[in-house]
Amino acid sequence: MPITTFTSREFSQSVGRGKLAASRGPVFITNHGRPAYVLLSIKEYRKISAKRDNVARLISCSEAAQIEFDPPHLRTLLRPADL
């Protein structure tokens, strides 16, 4: 499934191209170079909104490499017990 990206300006100038691209896969619409919106076909939206995600499925998807994940260091979460 291809992912297409449009700037906000490109999308507003050619909504028809955006809709056509959304029929093939998700369309990311950016503002100032950052993803701001996603356009999906209604079929794709219903498909993803009907199922519950689990961690195993999310990390196995091909788009997982694009997800930014910077968890806090374990030392910041744990502290010695007060006895």
C-alpha positions in Angstrom: 0.0 0.0 0.0 1.7 3.2 -1.1 1.8 6.2 1.2 1.5 9.6 -0.6 2.5 12.9 0.9 1.1 16.3 -0.1 1.9 19.7 1.3 -1.2 21.6 2.4 -0.9 23.9 -0.6 -0.6 21.0 -3.0 -3.6 19.3 -1.5 -5.8 22.4 -1.6 -4.8 23.0 -5.2 -5.6 19.4 -6.3 -8.1 17.7 -4.0 -9.0 15.3 -6.8 -5.4 14.0 -6.9 -5.5 13.6 -3.1 -8.8 11.6 -3.3 -7.4 9.4 -6.1 -4.2 8.8 -4.1 -6.3 7.9 -1.0 -8.0 5.2 -2.9 -4.6 3.5 -3.2 -3.3 4.2 0.3 -3.0 6.8 3.0 -2.3 10.4 2.1 -0.2 12.4 4.5 -0.9 16.2 4.4 1.9 18.3 5.8 2.1 21.7 7.4 5.5 23.4 7.4 7.1 20.0 6.5 5.5 18.0 9.3 2.6 15.5 9.0 -0.6 17.2 10.1 -3.4 15.1 8.6 -4.1 11.7 7.1 -6.6 11.2 4.3 -8.0 7.6 4.0 -10.7 6.0 1.9 -13.8 5.2 3.9 -13.1 1.5 3.4 -9.6 1.8 4.9 -10.9 4.0 7.8 -13.6 1.4 8.7 -11.1 -1.4 8.5 -8.7 0.2 10.9 -11.3 1.6 13.2 -13.1 -1.7 13.6 -10.1 -3.6 15.1 -8.2 -3.0 18.3 -4.5 -2.6 18.0 -2.1 -4.6 20.0 1.6 -3.9 20.5 2.7 -7.0 18.5 0.7 -6.0 15.5 1.8 -2.4 15.7 5.5 -3.2 15.8 5.2 -5.8 13.0 3.7 -3.4 10.5 5.9 -2.0 7.7 5.3 1.6 8.8 6.7 0.9 12.3 10.2 2.0 11.2 8.7 5.5 10.6 7.3 5.8 14.1 9.4 8.0 16.4 9.8 6.3 19.8 12.1 7.7 22.5 11.1 6.1 25.8 12.5 7.6 29.1 15.6 5.9 30.5 14.7 3.3 33.1 16.7 5.1 35.8 14.3 8.0 35.6 11.3 5.7 36.2 12.8 3.7 39.1 13.9 5.0 42.5 15.1 3.3 45.6 12.4 2.0 48.0 11.7 4.1 51.1 12.0 1.6 54.0 
